[in-house]
Amino acid sequence: MSRSAHPAGPRHADVLPEGHYSPPPADLNALDPKVWARTVTRDKDGVVTVGGIAVTELAERFGTPAYILDEADFRARARAWRTAFGNDADVFYAGKAFLSRAVVRWLDEEGLNLDVCSGTELATALSAGMPAEKIAFHGNNKSMAEIRRAVEAGVGRIVLDSFQEIVRVAHVAQELGRRQRVQIRVTVGVEAHTHEFIATAHEDQKFGIPLAGGQAAEAVRRALQLDGLELAGIHSHIGSQIFDMSGFEVAAHRVVRLLREIRDEHGIELPEIDLGGGLGIAYTSDDDPREPHEIAKALHEIVSSECEAARLRTPRISVEPGRAIVGPTAFTLYEVGTIKPLEGLRTYVSVDGGMSDNIRTALYDAEYSIALASRVSDAEPMLVRVVGKHCESGDIVVRDAFLPADLAPGDLVAVPATGAYCRSMASNYNHVLRPPVVAVADGEARVIVRRETEEDLLRLDVG
Ligand SMILES: *Cc1c(COP(=O)(O)O)cnc(C)c1O
């Protein structure tokens, strides 16, 4: 029934049946500020601009497809999260949404911390100068080499995900003469989707240690016995693209219950609670995400009232937004290649990228919007399916989209809200070269991740 079991999943199948699409917008040339990066607008000729630069110029200088990232918007969103949560909480940007060295520096400058979940994400963060104590290391199967690297670097926390890992991290820390700060990731039996959540007794998923059956309590017992570990708190992450805060309420309730049991059994109050990420963004005009200050207020209230009821000191809260920071700040710029009307069926518009630069539509049934970017048009709306150039019929960028009927090869189109889980999940399927990420700010554009070249690709193929 659910098609959205993945953490970066789509809308729930029950909410929007397949083939759903909104009616055409009143004005096809309008750019809904909900889905576009903040500095996006149209210039006097009708060309979409971002950071003061026209997409036609960006396409000419950097080629298509390209991810265009609005730096001012990224910084503003990062700052809004930081400000909303204040000094008695920490915001960890989830690097898996999109990680590059420029982004790491912006985050550091804006006072955010960083989540990584592989040794190479860690290496990227360290090479950009992010202080190790501001980094949290995640993952359900960290290798011994990754654990050693993280402990050696002095990461602020390692989030323990299994009984084996408790022993492994303690062993490495002891070997290196360290005491590693850790949290234990628990699964609380809450599966959150866009507009609903399901509370269950058991969590059938690979992440975390279940609260059910006293497993998490046993993990705490073991971690507290090991000299190499400093158990700082409990971690919970319940889903993604969530708009409804009630799933967090149930999760916080269950985590606080564990904190109370820990106090009763061991006489200690753990100082930290991490509620994970997963906050939703607007991919289309139908989505209504919450502002960071509303989320911060809700989460603070939930945790403090639960702790008050359990007679616990309120722990330091942390959150891990990825998509909610970077998602809305970028769009993908494509050039239209072919337009194929199939009589009585539908019209296919092919662009010069596809599932290699945005797998989310194929993988999660994700919904996107799209706009003609290189000009405005007075033509009637035409219902189309926007597809890529890959040898795969599931290679869909936007399942149902309205574009002007005079759309022609050579037009530039832009898909907004592609900042999260697009470049970071990009592939070389069909040996297509991964697009660059171009950051724009104040009339300047610069490549922060360059386009892959044929040489890059052939260098890996050693014959
Ligand atoms: C993926 C993930 C996040 C970020 O999720 P978003 O939907 O991008 O906010 C945060 N924490 C953990 C543990 C994750 O796995």
The ligand as a Gaussian input file, in Angstrom:
#p B3LYP/6-31G(d) Opt

LIG

0 1
 C       18.017000      11.854000       6.010000
 C       18.202000      12.212000       7.426000
 C       18.003000      13.523000       7.840000
 C       17.564000      14.620000       6.914000
 O       16.327000      14.393000       6.351000
 P       15.612000      15.584000       5.526000
 O       14.372000      14.968000       5.033000
 O       16.552000      15.967000       4.445000
 O       15.415000      16.695000       6.500000
 C       18.235000      13.828000       9.159000
 N       18.646000      12.890000      10.035000
 C       18.853000      11.620000       9.668000
 C       19.313000      10.639000      10.679000
 C       18.634000      11.230000       8.364000
 O       18.833000       9.958000       8.004000

